[in-house]
Each structure stands twice: as C-alpha cells, then as structure tokens.
Amino acid sequence: MYTVSPYKGHCFGESYLLTEKLYAVNAVALTDSTIIKLSKDSFLTLIEKHPKIFFDINRYTSERLHFRYIISSFLAISDPFIKVHKLLDHLKSHFGYWENTVL
C-alpha cells in the first residue's frame, strides 16, 4: 500500500520523530524534489526553540488524519455507486472544486 502526496511542500514521516517506532513508510520522488533529512535530536531542538513549528506540524498531521478518517468511513457503504459518489464529493470539497452537475 502506498500514499501519494501530490502537493508541493508536503512531507511524510514527521510523526515518527516523536516515537521510538521504525518508519513504516517510504517514498519515491516522481519529480525533482528537495529532501530534508533531520535527526530526532535536531528536530526536538528545533521545536524547543521554535514552538510554532511544532503546532504547524501537528495541524498538518491532524488535517491528514481527518482526511483519512473521512475517506475510510466510505468503506462501510455497500452500494458502490453511492460510495464513489460520496468519495468524489468529499474530494471536490476538500480541494475546493465544485461544478454544477446533476446526476
């Protein structure tokens, strides 16, 4: 299983800097990318000196978790048409795109 992060500036693995768990993710860059590798000690020092960064990371992680919870809730819907329809409606809402269409 993999997760696509299609947005410029997105990150992954940051939550593991606050645990003792091994990374359960990896990534492959499909375009030119900048990779910032930060040791746990450096990260902790950074957020001690700049607590706003910690809140920004938590906000970002919370938004991703919310998105995943919403998307996973569609799995309980048995009708495939309704499942896909609700998923697409949520994605349009999430990305700020609405088109006046009638099904």
Backbone bond lengths (Angstrom), bond angles and torsions (degrees), N, CA, C in turn:
res aa  C-N    CA-C-N  psi(-1)  N-CA   C-N-CA  omega(-1)  CA-C   N-CA-C  phi
1 M - - - 1.448 - - 1.523 108.72 -
2 Y 1.289 117.04 144.60 1.450 121.09 178.65 1.508 110.33 -141.34
3 T 1.311 113.94 159.63 1.450 120.10 177.36 1.519 107.98 -120.27
4 V 1.295 116.08 134.58 1.457 121.09 178.47 1.515 108.00 -96.33
5 S 1.304 116.08 132.28 1.462 121.30 176.24 1.526 107.05 -117.26
6 P 1.318 116.87 88.79 1.462 120.01 -169.77 1.520 115.98 -83.01
7 Y 1.308 117.79 6.96 1.452 118.58 -172.27 1.515 112.03 -106.59
8 K 1.291 114.73 138.96 1.453 120.81 174.23 1.530 108.60 -60.42
9 G 1.315 116.91 131.25 1.451 121.13 177.94 1.517 115.31 93.46
10 H 1.322 117.55 -6.69 1.457 119.41 179.16 1.518 110.38 -72.92
11 C 1.302 114.86 155.93 1.457 120.57 179.86 1.515 109.80 -130.66
12 F 1.308 116.71 170.88 1.450 121.14 175.31 1.531 107.76 -148.03
13 G 1.301 115.22 155.13 1.455 120.79 175.63 1.510 115.48 82.48
14 E 1.328 117.55 -3.32 1.467 119.90 -176.60 1.520 112.37 -62.91
15 S 1.319 117.40 -31.98 1.470 119.56 -178.66 1.531 111.88 -67.26
16 Y 1.315 117.10 -24.14 1.465 119.91 178.92 1.527 112.67 -70.78
17 L 1.307 117.43 -17.17 1.469 119.95 177.61 1.526 111.51 -68.87
18 L 1.326 117.54 -13.77 1.462 121.43 -179.89 1.524 112.35 -105.21
19 T 1.318 117.29 8.80 1.464 121.02 178.70 1.527 109.80 -128.36
20 E 1.311 114.87 176.82 1.468 120.97 174.01 1.531 109.56 -106.15
21 K 1.321 117.11 12.70 1.463 122.40 -178.45 1.526 110.81 -80.91
22 L 1.338 114.67 151.24 1.457 119.66 173.34 1.522 108.64 -74.90
23 Y 1.329 116.45 151.75 1.461 120.08 178.55 1.517 109.81 -61.19
24 A 1.299 116.11 133.85 1.464 121.71 176.34 1.524 109.53 -106.63
25 V 1.320 116.75 16.00 1.463 121.82 -177.90 1.524 109.18 -134.24
26 N 1.316 114.41 159.62 1.450 120.93 167.40 1.523 106.85 -146.60
27 A 1.308 116.39 178.05 1.463 118.49 -176.82 1.516 110.10 -147.94
28 V 1.315 113.87 154.91 1.453 122.56 173.42 1.522 106.49 -129.83
29 A 1.315 116.67 124.07 1.464 120.70 178.37 1.523 109.01 -82.30
30 L 1.320 115.84 128.43 1.459 121.04 179.15 1.525 111.86 -97.11
31 T 1.329 116.55 -11.61 1.462 122.30 177.03 1.525 107.61 -134.58
32 D 1.308 116.50 170.88 1.457 119.92 175.90 1.520 108.60 -56.54
33 S 1.315 116.42 130.83 1.461 121.09 -175.05 1.518 110.29 -139.65
34 T 1.308 114.76 157.21 1.459 121.35 172.20 1.514 107.00 -105.82
35 I 1.314 116.34 125.42 1.457 121.99 179.50 1.517 107.93 -105.26
36 I 1.318 116.33 126.68 1.458 121.50 176.63 1.519 106.98 -113.96
37 K 1.315 115.56 112.54 1.456 121.06 179.55 1.526 107.08 -102.24
38 L 1.318 116.01 125.55 1.451 121.72 -173.60 1.522 109.21 -128.96
39 S 1.311 116.73 125.96 1.466 119.22 177.68 1.527 109.33 -69.97
40 K 1.314 115.61 158.07 1.455 120.30 -179.67 1.532 110.57 -60.21
41 D 1.326 117.36 -44.14 1.472 120.50 179.16 1.523 111.69 -60.32
42 S 1.326 116.29 -43.48 1.469 120.10 178.65 1.519 111.14 -63.55
43 F 1.336 116.09 -40.82 1.461 120.81 178.85 1.523 110.63 -62.19
44 L 1.327 117.11 -47.44 1.466 120.64 -179.56 1.527 111.47 -62.59
45 T 1.318 116.82 -39.70 1.472 120.52 176.31 1.527 110.11 -63.43
46 L 1.327 116.81 -42.71 1.456 121.58 179.91 1.526 111.22 -59.89
47 I 1.325 117.46 -47.28 1.470 118.49 -177.16 1.526 112.25 -74.92
48 E 1.326 117.90 -23.70 1.471 118.95 172.58 1.518 110.64 -67.45
49 K 1.321 116.62 -40.31 1.467 121.32 -179.14 1.524 112.33 -78.60
50 H 1.325 116.98 -28.23 1.468 122.10 -176.12 1.525 109.39 -134.76
51 P 1.338 118.45 76.06 1.467 121.02 -175.49 1.530 114.31 -59.75
52 K 1.323 118.37 -24.56 1.470 120.27 178.36 1.529 110.33 -59.81
53 I 1.309 117.45 -35.17 1.461 121.12 178.74 1.523 110.03 -60.60
54 F 1.318 116.46 -41.12 1.461 120.83 179.32 1.524 110.82 -61.69
55 F 1.318 117.15 -43.67 1.465 120.84 178.63 1.530 111.14 -66.89
56 D 1.314 117.39 -37.68 1.469 120.46 177.23 1.528 111.01 -63.44
57 I 1.322 116.79 -42.94 1.465 120.74 178.49 1.522 110.15 -64.77
58 N 1.326 117.31 -42.98 1.466 120.17 178.28 1.521 111.91 -63.44
59 R 1.312 117.69 -39.50 1.468 121.49 177.72 1.527 109.58 -62.67
60 Y 1.321 116.15 -45.68 1.463 121.59 179.38 1.534 110.31 -60.73
61 T 1.330 116.95 -47.31 1.465 121.61 179.73 1.519 111.03 -64.11
62 S 1.320 117.49 -40.07 1.464 121.38 178.16 1.519 111.71 -63.38
63 E 1.317 117.39 -40.19 1.461 121.27 177.59 1.524 110.68 -62.75
64 R 1.327 116.57 -43.04 1.467 120.09 178.37 1.520 111.13 -64.01
65 L 1.330 117.64 -42.37 1.463 121.01 178.48 1.521 111.40 -62.87
66 H 1.328 116.35 -42.65 1.467 120.39 178.04 1.532 110.34 -59.28
67 F 1.324 115.73 -46.47 1.463 120.82 178.92 1.527 110.31 -57.88
68 R 1.330 117.46 -44.66 1.468 121.13 -179.93 1.524 111.65 -66.24
69 Y 1.318 118.09 -39.47 1.474 120.88 177.43 1.522 110.87 -61.69
70 I 1.309 116.10 -44.93 1.466 120.40 -179.51 1.527 109.74 -63.49
71 I 1.315 116.64 -48.03 1.458 120.59 -179.34 1.523 110.61 -61.87
72 S 1.334 117.97 -42.39 1.469 119.82 -179.11 1.527 111.61 -67.98
73 S 1.321 118.33 -25.13 1.469 120.09 178.55 1.523 111.57 -64.90
74 F 1.325 117.58 -24.97 1.458 120.93 179.00 1.525 111.91 -70.47
75 L 1.321 118.17 -17.46 1.458 121.17 -179.65 1.528 111.99 -65.54
76 A 1.325 117.08 -24.65 1.470 121.13 -178.26 1.524 112.51 -77.91
77 I 1.311 117.97 -10.89 1.472 121.63 -179.23 1.520 108.15 -82.47
78 S 1.325 116.49 125.93 1.467 119.39 -175.64 1.529 113.40 -83.40
79 D 1.311 118.41 -31.18 1.463 121.37 -178.75 1.531 109.21 -76.23
80 P 1.348 117.54 115.14 1.469 120.04 -176.56 1.530 113.58 -60.05
81 F 1.335 117.47 -36.47 1.465 120.32 179.78 1.530 110.40 -63.18
82 I 1.318 116.41 -47.87 1.468 120.59 -179.75 1.532 109.86 -65.15
83 K 1.322 117.01 -40.17 1.465 121.51 179.46 1.530 110.62 -58.44
84 V 1.315 116.43 -50.51 1.476 120.76 -179.41 1.523 110.56 -66.93
85 H 1.326 117.30 -40.81 1.459 121.39 179.86 1.533 110.60 -60.39
86 K 1.339 117.26 -47.32 1.464 121.19 179.62 1.528 110.99 -65.38
87 L 1.314 116.59 -39.58 1.466 120.55 177.80 1.525 110.65 -61.35
88 L 1.315 116.75 -48.17 1.470 119.97 -179.78 1.526 111.48 -64.93
89 D 1.330 117.43 -40.02 1.464 119.70 176.13 1.524 110.93 -59.96
90 H 1.326 116.18 -43.20 1.464 118.82 179.81 1.530 110.82 -65.28
91 L 1.314 117.57 -43.13 1.467 120.21 179.78 1.525 110.98 -62.72
92 K 1.337 117.16 -40.99 1.466 119.81 177.65 1.521 110.53 -63.12
93 S 1.318 116.61 -42.30 1.454 120.59 178.64 1.528 111.11 -65.12
94 H 1.318 115.56 -44.39 1.472 120.94 -178.70 1.525 111.39 -60.38
95 F 1.325 116.26 -40.66 1.457 120.53 -176.95 1.523 113.36 -93.90
96 G 1.344 116.00 4.16 1.458 119.74 175.66 1.515 113.93 72.65
97 Y 1.313 117.32 30.90 1.454 120.61 -179.55 1.518 109.89 -120.42
98 W 1.311 116.51 121.26 1.472 121.20 175.40 1.501 107.82 -135.08
99 E 1.309 114.83 136.73 1.450 121.29 177.91 1.520 106.41 -124.42
100 N 1.298 117.37 138.41 1.463 120.84 179.12 1.521 109.65 -75.26
101 T 1.327 115.06 95.00 1.461 119.42 178.39 1.521 107.71 -130.05
102 V 1.310 115.72 154.41 1.449 122.13 177.49 1.522 106.89 -119.73
103 L 1.333 115.77 129.88 1.464 119.51 177.76 1.494 111.02 -88.41
